Amino acid sequence: MQETLEQVVKRFLGQACHLAVEEVNLENSLGRWLAEEIRARFPWPPFHRSLRDGFALNHRAAASASPERPIRLSIGATVPAGSSCTQEIAAGSVVRIFTGALLPPGTNAVIPFEEVEVHGETVTISRPVQPGQYIRRKGTVVESGEVVISQGTRITPSEIELLATNGLARVKVFRQPVVSILPVGSELIEPGNELVEGRIYASNGYTISAWTQEWGGVAQRFECIPDDLDLIIERVRSLLSISDVVVTTGGTSKGDFDFAPRVLQELEAIAVVRLVSKMAGGPFVGGYVGNCPVLCLSGSPKAAVRSGKIFLKPLLSKMQGAEV
């Protein structure tokens, strides 16, 4: 039975290994893949905190308040965010409190400033106060020890927030794969040079380099080389020792100068995959020379990106610990 494209990709990715783990500062972790499971070091919020600027009180003191029978209470201390009030609050008193502040002992509700009338050192409440109103209770968002980010997650700004909230300044991440990109084609000329008749600019190297960075890799682009089998083999071999992945573009079809399959053969690649049909993700040929994946993409920019999304993107993710 013929393999589906999904099965081919899965088989190819099965040979890939995770890269080493390194520790980085939180501000340098964006786009990286976590190499550790992150658990909450404490409950969040770490204390009962106010959701509004207003007055903290025990709800029983104003549970029966109404426009017809308002309740008047005395104002005690003021509790800005970042400070605390350790003294038990009397049942007939309220405390000025501000958003994010620790709820004082003896209080279990907050009534916003705009819902009361202030007269000197007293407030008048004309509506019933419910227990827990305008309060976020300790541990209602995250409990201590709860998994907040799984290993293999790519760090986005949302994860940065969670990590910082958890008090972490450094995190363990997988090393980014170094991807060497080598455009191949006698018709190619490097951008910046004068274009001569019969030649085209080598855009693929820049395009795949940009996508490599978008997908989490470290791209190192090399100047294009002509369709010369011995030269291609020599260049690819020289890149193996300085790369986690080698990518070539061009020479993947069945023409006289399409050398990619022969390059992999001469380099004794294993787990070789070849796709010829554009409909099936080709033209593409790839394999592993030792532990280094070598991906040969089409010389057509659109086809190269298409095959890159199918093979290179998940490969880079897996090498950095993602489940693919």
Beta strands, then each sheet from edge to edge (+ up, - down):
strand 1: 21-25
strand 2: 38-39
strand 3: 49-50
strand 4: 54-57
strand 5: 71-79
strand 6: 93-97
strand 7: 109-112
strand 8: 116-119
strand 9: 122-125
strand 10: 135-136
strand 11: 147-149
strand 12: 170-174
strand 13: 178-183
strand 14: 188-189
strand 15: 200-201
strand 16: 218-221
strand 17: 245-249
strand 18: 270-275
strand 19: 284-289
strand 20: 292-297
sheet 1: 1+ 12-
sheet 2: 2+ 11-
sheet 3: 3+ 10-
sheet 4: 7+ 4- 6+ 5+ 9- 8+
sheet 5: 16+ 13+ 17+ 20+ 19- 18+
sheet 6: 14+ 15+
end
